[in-house]
């Protein structure tokens, strides 16, 4: 989430085989993370599950917590929007949506949202190619939404799309941060997310202690996976690669993440993909691909 303006960036032409393997593994983790999230929210109330994830992240990164004078306003907004706001909506969407595959596609809407917000808030201008990509991305989601199977849980899909909007809005404030390491930002996200979401869970959910006592090893493994593998390792790998290469070289490969999510959703959770879902998903991902190929800045497509 933090792109260093002073980082030495390599030539865009080639990603080393070692870093390419790391990039693919990172997307594999993000794809599996949707499956882990689906397993977790099946046993924990979704807001509680999100609170536990960020609470555990905060404990792990507590030594990285640091006051950054003159930047705490932007840091607070970045942490709240990319943490509790985005992920509470995401996990609520995962809870209500029947198919992890459609969630994997919807989670990519952060890319066109980031571009639209940059136009609105940062005064960025775009040409016809990115306009076409944004149109295709939203058009594909409309096609998916009107599939009879998806329409039955349209609220869940809408929540996932809303989560990508808040995450993209948070990235606007992330872009204003200076000399803050990725793990330091994640530490603040963990603290803000864990405390805020625990309060929201106590206010709006029930049966938290019963769920914690009844949760089996699958649920706790899912929680550990989302915390360690996705939040800590995969995102850290992404920030490391961003410091080495232009984002335009990396972002197209991050489209492996929804493809892995779709594959694991079908093979592990037995998601049923209809022709309309496949068509809409293809149109959306083509649109996202066009946008990221024209992008010049950081777009965090992970979950």
Phi, psi and omega per residue, in radians:
X1 nan -0.301 -3.129
X2 -1.938 2.056 3.086
X3 -1.752 2.060 -3.101
X4 -1.370 2.211 3.137
X5 -1.329 -0.241 -3.103
X6 -1.799 -0.032 -3.091
X7 -1.167 2.487 3.065
X8 -1.386 2.019 -3.047
X9 -1.752 2.321 -3.127
X10 -1.321 2.909 3.065
X11 -1.055 2.468 -3.085
X12 -1.210 -0.255 -2.937
X13 -1.103 -0.739 -2.989
X14 -2.420 2.362 2.990
X15 -1.776 2.270 -3.096
X16 -1.096 2.638 3.137
X17 -0.947 -0.664 -3.139
X18 -1.112 -0.765 3.139
X19 -1.277 -0.528 3.075
X20 -1.146 -0.721 3.072
X21 -1.092 -0.746 3.111
X22 -1.064 -0.711 -3.138
X23 -1.145 -0.731 3.119
X24 -1.163 -0.753 3.114
X25 -1.094 -0.655 3.099
X26 -1.064 -0.756 3.115
X27 -1.225 -0.562 3.057
X28 -1.087 -0.752 3.105
X29 -1.087 -0.776 3.134
X30 -1.098 -0.644 3.087
X31 -1.150 -0.764 3.103
X32 -1.195 -0.460 -3.115
X33 -1.080 -0.597 3.087
X34 -1.120 -0.654 3.108
X35 -1.181 -0.785 3.113
X36 -1.059 -0.712 3.134
X37 -1.116 -0.715 3.123
X38 -1.089 -0.716 3.106
X39 -1.158 -0.725 -3.100
X40 -1.136 -0.825 -3.086
X41 -1.293 -0.170 3.041
X42 -1.276 -0.375 -3.115
X43 -2.041 -0.464 3.073
X44 -1.856 2.551 2.921
X45 -0.968 2.400 -2.964
X46 -1.038 -0.689 3.134
X47 -1.215 -0.663 3.083
X48 -1.098 -0.736 3.126
X49 -1.040 -0.737 3.110
X50 -1.150 -0.703 3.120
X51 -1.098 -0.731 3.120
X52 -1.121 -0.680 3.115
X53 -1.060 -0.870 -3.085
X54 -1.313 -0.539 3.058
X55 -1.101 -0.756 3.101
X56 -1.137 -0.681 3.112
X57 -1.107 -0.700 3.128
X58 -1.086 -0.732 3.129
X59 -1.119 -0.705 -3.128
X60 -1.174 -0.608 -3.040
X61 -1.848 0.255 -3.122
X62 -0.945 -0.691 3.107
X63 -1.103 -0.321 -3.122
X64 -1.542 -0.103 -3.095
X65 -1.219 2.202 -3.049
X66 -2.589 2.424 3.067
X67 -1.358 2.271 3.119
X68 -2.019 1.698 -3.039
X69 -1.064 2.390 3.134
X70 1.435 -0.114 -3.115
X71 -2.172 0.058 -3.009
X72 -1.168 -0.520 3.104
X73 -1.115 -0.908 3.097
X74 -1.132 -0.647 3.139
X75 -1.136 -0.714 3.119
X76 -1.105 -0.817 -3.138
X77 -1.138 -0.711 3.108
X78 -1.073 -0.785 -3.114
X79 -1.164 -0.759 -3.097
X80 -1.192 -0.704 -3.076
X81 -1.327 -0.780 -3.122
X82 -1.385 -0.301 3.138
X83 -1.722 -1.692 -3.019
X84 -1.079 -0.698 -3.118
X85 -1.127 -0.895 -3.075
X86 -1.219 -0.812 -3.002
X87 -1.377 -0.488 3.053
X88 -1.139 -0.730 3.088
X89 -1.164 -0.683 3.133
X90 -1.067 -0.854 -3.085
X91 -1.270 -0.511 2.987
X92 -1.127 -0.709 3.089
X93 -1.115 -0.735 3.089
X94 -1.071 -0.657 -3.137
X95 -1.117 -0.784 -3.070
X96 -1.447 -0.502 -3.121
X97 -1.315 2.434 -3.120
X98 -1.445 -0.475 -3.031
X99 -2.034 2.195 3.061
X100 -1.202 -0.456 -3.110
X101 -1.103 -0.766 3.130
X102 -1.210 -0.571 3.056
X103 -1.103 -0.696 3.135
X104 -1.050 -0.687 3.127
X105 -1.257 -0.819 -3.098
X106 -1.084 -0.541 -3.109
X107 -1.163 -0.260 3.119
X108 -1.445 -0.055 -3.124
X109 -1.207 -0.159 3.054
X110 -1.074 -0.483 -3.123
X111 -1.161 -0.963 3.089
X112 -1.142 -0.596 3.087
X113 -1.074 -0.722 3.132
X114 -1.058 -0.710 3.126
X115 -1.161 -0.777 3.139
X116 -1.108 -0.705 3.120
X117 -1.185 -0.581 3.095
X118 -1.180 -0.600 3.069
X119 -1.151 -0.766 -3.052
X120 -1.276 -0.836 -2.990
X121 -1.697 -0.490 -3.066
X122 -1.912 -0.017 3.101
X123 1.250 0.341 3.139
X124 -1.246 2.563 3.072
X125 -1.950 2.587 -3.141
X126 -2.242 2.756 3.123
X127 -1.792 -3.042 -2.960
X128 -1.150 -0.484 -3.087
X129 -1.169 -0.812 3.123
X130 -1.218 -0.565 3.042
X131 -1.067 -0.752 3.087
X132 -1.092 -0.766 -3.134
X133 -1.077 -0.768 3.122
X134 -1.098 -0.751 3.132
X135 -1.079 -0.760 3.118
X136 -1.122 -0.726 -3.121
X137 -1.053 -0.834 3.125
X138 -1.228 -0.640 3.107
X139 -1.094 -0.700 3.102
X140 -1.101 -0.670 3.111
X141 -1.158 -0.606 3.084
X142 -1.120 -0.750 3.115
X143 -1.045 -0.786 3.126
X144 -1.104 -0.757 -3.044
X145 -1.078 -0.542 -3.096
X146 -1.609 0.114 2.951
X147 -1.191 2.302 -3.081
X148 -0.939 -0.663 -3.133
X149 -1.163 -0.762 -3.119
X150 -1.273 -0.628 -3.104
X151 -1.033 -0.451 3.133
X152 -1.180 -0.400 3.100
X153 -2.262 0.715 -3.085
X154 -1.060 -0.487 3.129
X155 -1.077 -0.706 3.134
X156 -1.112 -0.741 3.123
X157 -1.143 -0.688 3.114
X158 -1.103 -0.672 3.118
X159 -1.134 -0.684 3.109
X160 -1.124 -0.786 3.112
X161 -1.085 -0.725 3.097
X162 -1.076 -0.641 3.129
X163 -1.112 -0.641 3.130
X164 -1.196 -0.536 3.086
X165 -1.142 -0.833 -3.130
X166 -1.157 -0.643 3.081
X167 -1.103 -0.742 3.124
X168 -1.161 -0.674 3.080
X169 -1.110 -0.696 3.089
X170 -1.079 -0.605 3.140
X171 -1.152 -0.446 3.054
X172 -1.078 -0.718 3.123
X173 -1.324 -0.537 3.054
X174 -1.066 -0.683 -3.117
X175 -1.103 -0.346 -3.123
X176 -1.540 -0.133 -3.123
X177 -1.387 2.579 -3.132
X178 -2.277 2.321 3.041
X179 0.993 0.677 3.035
X180 -2.008 2.094 -3.115
X181 -1.197 2.699 -3.094
X182 -1.026 -0.735 -3.123
X183 -1.203 -0.509 3.058
X184 -1.183 -0.711 3.072
X185 -1.126 -0.752 3.134
X186 -1.105 -0.579 3.086
X187 -1.086 -0.763 3.108
X188 -1.191 -0.635 3.069
X189 -1.084 -0.723 3.119
X190 -1.100 -0.776 -3.141
X191 -1.157 -0.838 3.141
X192 -1.125 -0.764 -3.107
X193 -1.203 -0.796 -3.110
X194 -1.070 -0.820 -3.083
X195 -1.256 -0.805 -3.111
X196 -1.123 -0.782 -3.084
X197 -1.257 -0.554 3.058
X198 -1.104 -0.731 3.094
X199 -1.107 -0.769 3.127
X200 -1.115 -0.648 3.106
X201 -1.123 -0.736 3.125
X202 -1.130 -0.557 -3.113
X203 -1.397 -0.632 -2.943
X204 -2.058 -0.155 -3.133
X205 -2.070 2.887 3.129
X206 -2.322 2.802 3.038
X207 1.281 0.492 -3.103
X208 -1.110 -0.865 -3.103
X209 -1.146 -0.667 3.097
X210 -1.080 -0.724 3.131
X211 -1.135 -0.719 3.135
X212 -1.115 -0.726 -3.138
X213 -1.221 -0.607 -3.054
X214 -1.513 -0.258 -3.062
X215 -1.071 2.373 3.136
X216 -1.649 -3.068 -3.062
X217 -1.108 -0.510 3.126
X218 -1.120 -0.749 -3.128
X219 -1.145 -0.750 -3.129
X220 -1.225 -0.600 3.063
X221 -1.146 -0.693 3.091
X222 -1.075 -0.744 3.119
X223 -1.109 -0.766 3.129
X224 -1.108 -0.670 -3.130
X225 -1.142 -0.820 -3.120
X226 -1.113 -0.593 -3.116
X227 -1.344 -0.924 -3.014
X228 -1.424 -0.903 -3.017
X229 -1.338 -0.746 -3.087
X230 -1.495 -1.071 -3.057
X231 -1.134 -0.814 -2.992
X232 -1.482 -0.970 -2.999
X233 -1.438 -0.905 -3.047
X234 -1.138 -0.790 3.132
X235 -1.162 -0.654 3.096
X236 -1.122 -0.698 3.078
X237 -1.071 -0.688 3.123
X238 -1.096 -0.803 -3.140
X239 -1.117 -0.648 3.108
X240 -1.097 -0.794 -3.126
X241 -1.180 -0.619 3.100
X242 -1.081 -0.565 3.120
X243 -1.288 -0.257 -3.081
X244 -1.778 -0.547 -3.006
X245 -2.336 2.714 3.005
X246 -1.080 2.497 -3.123
X247 -1.088 -0.501 3.111
X248 -1.103 -0.432 3.079
X249 -1.407 -0.515 -3.030
X250 -1.616 -0.689 -2.969
X251 -1.005 -0.718 3.126
X252 -1.015 -0.580 -3.120
X253 -1.265 -0.396 3.117
X254 -1.210 -0.170 3.029
X255 -1.219 -0.159 2.989
X256 -1.129 -0.482 -3.099
X257 -1.011 -0.935 3.094
X258 -1.156 -0.525 3.103
X259 -1.151 -0.739 3.044
X260 -1.100 -0.725 3.127
X261 -1.057 -0.742 3.106
X262 -1.125 -0.797 -3.116
X263 -1.048 -0.845 -3.121
X264 -1.236 -0.552 3.075
X265 -1.094 -0.714 -3.137
X266 -1.288 -0.762 -3.022
X267 -1.425 -0.608 -3.073
X268 -1.721 -0.622 -3.109
X269 -1.865 -0.023 3.095
X270 1.055 0.698 3.028
X271 -1.072 2.530 3.116
X272 -1.837 2.049 -3.134
X273 -1.771 2.140 3.106
X274 -1.575 2.839 3.103
X275 -0.986 -0.651 -3.141
X276 -1.190 -0.675 3.091
X277 -1.112 -0.710 3.126
X278 -1.158 -0.731 3.126
X279 -1.125 -0.858 3.140
X280 -1.089 -0.702 3.110
X281 -1.109 -0.731 3.120
X282 -1.104 -0.761 3.138
X283 -1.106 -0.768 3.131
X284 -1.064 -0.833 -3.091
X285 -1.189 -0.583 3.050
X286 -1.111 -0.758 3.103
X287 -1.069 -0.779 3.112
X288 -1.092 -0.702 3.130
X289 -1.063 -0.750 3.117
X290 -1.065 -0.751 -3.122
X291 -1.116 -0.849 -3.069
X292 -1.197 -0.479 3.086
X293 -1.207 -0.423 3.134
X294 -1.743 -0.010 -3.014
X295 -1.414 2.593 -3.132
X296 -2.101 0.180 -3.035
X297 -2.495 3.111 -3.056
X298 -1.250 2.223 3.009
X299 -2.214 1.986 -3.121
X300 -1.534 1.873 -3.094
X301 -1.766 0.110 -3.090
X302 -1.464 2.948 3.096
X303 -2.148 nan nan
